[in-house]
Amino acid sequence: MATADEGAKLRPLAIDDAWIVEPVVHQDDRGSFHEWFRAPDVMASTGASFRTAQANCSVSRRGALRGIHYTNASQGQAKYVTCVRGAILDAVVDLRVGSPTYGMSELIRLDADHRRAVHLKEGLGHAFLALTDDATVVYLCSALYAPDHEGTVHPLDPDLGIPWPLADVGTPILSAKDAAAPTLAQARRSGGLPVYARDAVHARDASEAHAPDGESLRHRMH
């Protein structure tokens, strides 16, 4: 078992209030062991506790594209996501009106080999593309599912231009609800998008939300 100084490392993304989680994975002849969620690590890196109200598990066939989902409930819904079988391309999408990275997406490969996770706070959009059959995703949520407050944005919105690797997986498989979702512009006109919390304790100045040389700020791959 990991000792106190071997906790998971949470690395902030360019989008404020989102992190890649890199756990310590212990290997031996039996297989592997890792602590995929540690409340003290989350608190130390984000300055906020994560209260688990619900835990979800989805199993997806290759090419399944889920999202972009968000909640517009007053308390919001933070998520802590990992892939325990197969592989997915996870997307964090900034849908918060007023955010310096509004409309930006960050893509993170999550798989059963590296055991990484993604933590995103309330207000951010989330989606993923299954890269393998039986891609199994488990995620913790800070609030119960509230269908009356769930919003969706189309994952293939050309204005978002998320670079899904569709050439590798073929025609994406969307639910009827996601296929009928509005574009980001349409969702904004409807007035249902979350609003960026400018006074958040850990909100970074827009100048810090930069990409490495040669990499677009609009889309980042990890």
N, C-alpha and C positions, 0 to 999 in steps of 0.2 A: 504494500500500500504506500502511496506517496506520502512523504513526510511534509512537514509544514512549509519547508522551503522549496518543495517540488510541485507547487500548485500550478494549475493551468495558467497560461499567459493569455491575457486579453489584449489584442492589438487593435487600436482604433482605426476605423476606416476614414476615408475622406468625407463621407457623409456623417454629419454629427449624430451622436447617439446610436452608433452601430459599431460592433466589434467582431473580429475573428477570434475565436477561442482555440488555442493550441494546447491540448492536454499533454501530460506526461504519460506515455504508453509503456507499460512494463511487459516485456516478452520473456517467456521461458518455454520449456518443452511442452507445457500444457496448452499454451496459447498466449493470450494477452489479457491484461487488466488495465483499466484506466478509470479515473474519476471524471466523468464527462460534465458534471456540474458541481461546483463548490461555491456555496453562498459567500464565504469570506473573500474569495477571489473576485467575484462580481462586485461586491461592495468596495473592495480596495481599488479596483480599476475604474468603476463607474461612479462611485460616490453615492450609490443608491442600492437599497436592498431589492431583491427579486422575490416577490410573493407568488408562489405557485398556486393557482386556483384550478387549473385544468391541465391534463397531460393528454396529448393526441398522438395517434400513430396512423400513418397512411402508407399504403403499398401501391406502387404505380408501375404500369408497364412502360417499356421503353418508348419514348416520344410523348408521354403524357406531360402536359404543360398546365400547371396549376397556378392560379393567381391572375392578376395582381390583386391581393386582398389587403384590406385595411379596415379599421373600425373608427367610426366617428362618435362613439359613445364618450361621455364626458370623462370617464376614468381611463379610456383608451385600453389597449392591450399590448403589452410587451411580449416578445417571444424569444425563446432560446432553442435553437434548431440544430439537429445533427442527423446524420445518415448512418444507420447501423447495418445496412445490407445494400450492396450495389453502389451506385453513384448517381449524384444529381448535380446540376448546375444551379446553385441557389442565387437568387437576386434580391438585393435590398434596393428599393426604389424610393427616392425622396419625393413624396407627394404633398409635403407640408407647404402651404401657401406662405410666402415670406421667407422661406429658407434660402440661404445663399447657394445651396446646391439643389434647389427645386428642379425636378425633372431629371436629375442624375441617377444613374444606376451603378451598382457595384456587383460583380459576378464572382462567386466563390464556389469552387468545386468542393463538394462534401462527399466523402466516400468512406467505405468500411475499412480502408487501408490506413488512412492518415488520421481518422477519427476527429477531424476538426469540427467545430460548431460555429454558429453565428448567433450573436445576441443583438436584437434590435429593440429599441425602446418604442413607446407608444407614438402613434402618428405616422410611422414609416410603413411603406407598402412592402409586401413580401410575395414572392413567386418562386417557382422552381420548375426545371425541366428534367425529367427522368432520363438519364443517359444509358441505363441498363434495365432489363426486365426485373421485376420484383424489387425495385428500389424502395427501400423501407426507411421512412423518415419519422423520427419521434421528436416532439417538441413540447416544451413547457410554455404555458400561457399564464400571464399575470391576472387575467380576468376570464370569467366564464364566457363562452360563446353567446353572443347576442345577435341573432339573425336580423332583428329590426335595425341594428346599428352597423351591420357589415356593409362595406362598400367594395366595389370592384372597379378596376381600370383594365382595359384590354391589354393583354401582354404583348400583342403584336402591333400596338399603336405605332404608326410610322414616325410620329413626332418624338416619341421616346426612343425609338430605334434601338431597342435592346438587341445586342448581337447574339441571339440564340444560335447555337450550332446546328441549324435544322438540316444542313447538308449531311450531317452525320447520323441523324435519327429519323429523317423522313418527315412526312406531313405531321405536324403536331396534333395531339389529341386533347381537345378542350371540352370541358363540361358545357352544357347548354347555357348555363348562367354566365360562365366566363366568356364564351363566344359572343354573347349578346352585350357584354360590358361596354360602357362608354369609353371614349378616348380620354386622355388626361384633360384636354381642353374642354370637352363636354362636361366632365365631372366637375371641373372648376366653375363653369358657368352655372351649374346646378346649385352651387353653394355648399356641397356636402364634403369637401375635402378638409383634412385636419389643418390647423394653423400652427406655424412654427412658434415655439416658446422661446422668444428672444431673451427672456430673463432666466432661462434654465441654468442651473448651477454650473453645468459642464459644457455649455454652448461655447464653441470655439469661434474666434473671429473669422470672417470669410476669407481672410488672407491666408489662414492656416489650411484651408480646404484645397490643397493644391495636389496636382499629380506629378509624379517624377518626370524628368525631361523626356520628351518624346511620347508621352502618354496622354491621351485625351482626358480632360476632367469629366466629360459627359458620361463615359463608360470606363470602368476599370475592371480588370480581370485579376483574380488572385488564385 
